[in-house]
Amino acid sequence: MTFDDGPTDLTAAYLKALRDAGRVRATFFVTGTLADGQRAGTRRIVAEGHQVGNHSYTHANLVELDATTAFAELRDTSRVIRTQTGRAPTLFRPPFGSTDARTRRDAARLGMTEVIWTADTVDWSGIPTETIVANALTVEPGGIILMHEGLQTTLAAIPKIVQALAERSLCAGRIVYSPTPVQAWPGLTFHAKAAPWR
C-alpha cells in the first residue's frame, strides 16, 4: 500500500487507521513543500515504522522541466526528508507516473529506486470508498497499490482493503528493488515490488 501527496492534515488519521487495521505498515511518498509545512507528519510516519519516499518538491511533471530544475525537485525533497527523519529516502515516485530516462538517472544519482504502481485506485477522482477498495483489489502478489493522502474516502478504504487482502492471504508489504522489470502499463516498466516486512 502506498500513499502519495503527503503529509497532510489527515496523516495522523491515516496512521491510526493502519494501526487499527492490525499495525499495517505502508509507504508514504511525500512532496518537499508539504513535508516542509507538516514536519511532524513526516517524522511520525517514520517513527511508526513506515517507509518514506520522495515524490518531488512541488509535484511538477518532471519530464516537462529543464534538467537542472528537475534534478533540484528530487534533490531538495531528499534533503527535507533527511533533515526531518535522519535518513535519506531510497524510494522515489514521479508525480503522475510521468518519467523518462533522465528522471530515472536523477533518482539513481540520489540513491533512489523509481517506484510506479500496478494497481491504481483512482481515489483522487472523487469515486466512493467501495470503488477505491475494488480498484485496490486488482493487485496481484508483489504488486503496488497507489492511493493518496488527504482523502476521507481513501481513509475509510484502508481497513476494508487490509481485510480483503487478508482474505486472499495477502498483506501490505514494504517496497524493495526488483531485479526483474515490473510492468506498470504498456510501455513502462520499473524495478520495484512489494515484499513481506522483516
C-alpha positions in Angstrom: 0.0 0.0 0.0 1.4 3.4 -1.0 0.1 6.9 -0.4 1.2 9.9 -2.4 0.9 13.6 -1.8 1.5 14.0 1.9 2.0 14.7 4.6 -1.4 16.3 5.1 -3.8 17.2 8.0 -5.1 13.7 7.7 -1.7 11.9 8.1 -2.3 11.2 11.8 -5.7 9.7 10.9 -4.2 7.5 8.1 -1.6 6.3 10.6 -4.2 5.4 13.1 -6.3 3.6 10.5 -3.2 1.5 9.6 -2.5 0.8 13.3 -6.2 -0.1 13.9 -6.2 -2.5 10.9 -3.5 -4.6 12.6 -0.4 -2.4 12.7 -0.2 -2.5 9.0 2.8 -0.7 7.5 2.8 1.3 4.3 4.9 3.5 2.1 4.3 7.3 2.0 5.6 9.3 -0.9 5.9 12.9 0.3 6.4 16.1 -1.5 9.0 18.6 -0.3 6.6 21.5 0.1 4.1 19.6 2.1 6.8 17.9 4.2 8.2 21.4 5.0 4.8 22.5 6.2 4.0 19.3 8.1 7.3 18.3 9.7 5.7 16.4 12.5 3.8 14.3 9.9 6.9 13.1 8.2 8.7 12.3 11.5 5.6 10.4 12.7 5.4 8.3 9.6 8.9 7.1 10.1 8.5 6.7 13.9 5.6 4.4 13.3 7.7 2.1 11.1 6.5 3.1 7.6 8.7 3.8 4.6 9.0 7.4 3.3 9.8 8.0 -0.3 10.5 11.1 -2.4 7.6 12.5 -4.6 9.4 15.6 -5.8 9.3 19.1 -4.2 6.4 20.8 -5.9 4.6 17.8 -7.6 5.7 19.0 -11.0 5.7 16.9 -14.1 9.4 16.3 -14.2 9.8 15.4 -17.8 8.5 18.9 -18.7 11.2 20.6 -16.7 14.7 21.5 -17.7 17.4 19.2 -16.4 18.6 21.5 -13.6 15.1 22.2 -12.3 14.0 18.6 -12.5 17.1 17.4 -10.5 16.5 20.1 -7.9 13.0 18.8 -7.4 14.4 15.4 -6.3 17.5 16.7 -4.5 15.6 19.2 -2.4 13.0 16.8 -1.3 15.6 14.2 -0.3 17.3 16.9 1.8 14.0 17.7 3.5 13.3 14.1 4.3 16.8 13.5 5.5 16.7 16.6 7.7 13.4 15.6 9.2 13.9 11.9 9.7 17.7 11.4 9.8 17.6 9.2 6.7 17.8 9.9 3.0 15.0 8.3 1.1 15.8 5.3 -1.1 12.5 5.3 -3.0 11.1 7.8 -5.5 7.8 8.1 -7.3 7.5 10.6 -10.1 4.3 12.8 -10.0 1.6 11.5 -12.3 3.8 8.5 -13.0 5.5 10.7 -15.7 9.0 9.6 -16.1 11.8 9.1 -18.6 15.5 8.0 -18.7 16.7 11.4 -17.3 14.3 11.1 -14.3 15.4 7.6 -13.6 19.1 8.7 -13.8 18.4 11.6 -11.4 16.8 9.3 -8.9 19.6 6.8 -9.2 22.2 9.5 -8.7 20.5 10.3 -5.4 20.4 6.7 -4.4 16.8 6.1 -5.1 14.8 3.4 -6.9 11.9 4.6 -9.0 8.6 3.1 -7.9 5.5 3.3 -10.1 2.4 1.1 -9.3 0.5 -1.9 -10.6 -2.9 -1.2 -9.1 -4.3 2.4 -9.4 -7.2 3.1 -7.1 -8.0 6.4 -8.9 -9.0 7.7 -5.5 -8.2 11.3 -6.4 -11.1 11.4 -8.8 -13.9 11.6 -6.3 -15.1 8.0 -6.5 -16.7 6.3 -3.5 -14.9 4.2 -1.0 -16.3 1.0 -2.3 -14.8 1.7 -5.8 -11.4 2.5 -4.2 -11.4 -0.8 -2.5 -12.4 -2.7 -5.7 -9.7 -0.9 -7.6 -7.1 -1.8 -5.0 -8.1 -5.4 -5.0 -7.0 -5.7 -8.7 -3.4 -6.0 -7.2 -1.5 -9.2 -7.7 1.0 -10.7 -5.2 4.1 -8.4 -5.1 2.1 -5.6 -6.7 2.0 -2.0 -5.6 -1.3 -0.2 -4.8 -1.5 3.6 -5.5 -3.5 5.7 -3.1 -3.4 9.3 -2.0 -3.3 11.1 1.4 -5.8 13.8 2.4 -9.0 12.0 1.2 -11.7 10.8 3.6 -12.8 8.2 1.1 -9.3 6.7 1.0 -9.1 6.8 4.8 -12.3 4.8 5.0 -11.0 2.3 2.5 -7.9 1.3 4.4 -9.4 -1.2 6.8 -11.5 -2.7 4.1 -8.5 -3.2 1.8 -6.5 -4.7 4.5 -9.3 -7.2 5.4 -9.9 -8.1 1.8 -6.2 -8.7 1.1 -6.0 -10.9 4.2 -8.9 -12.9 2.9 -6.7 -13.6 -0.2 -3.8 -14.5 2.0 -2.0 -11.2 1.0 -0.7 -8.5 3.2 0.7 -5.0 2.7 4.4 -5.2 2.0 7.4 -2.9 2.0 8.8 -1.7 -1.3 12.1 -3.3 -2.4 14.2 -3.3 -5.5 13.2 -5.9 -8.1 15.9 -7.1 -10.5 13.2 -8.3 -12.8 11.3 -5.4 -14.6 7.7 -4.9 -13.4 5.1 -3.6 -15.9 3.2 -0.5 -14.7 1.3 -0.2 -18.0 2.1 -1.0 -21.6 5.4 0.8 -22.5 6.5 1.5 -18.9 8.4 -0.8 -16.6 10.1 -0.2 -13.2 12.3 -2.2 -10.8 10.4 -2.4 -7.5 7.9 -4.7 -5.9 6.2 -5.3 -2.5 7.8 -7.8 -0.2 6.9 -9.0 3.3 8.1 -6.7 6.1 11.0 -8.1 8.1 
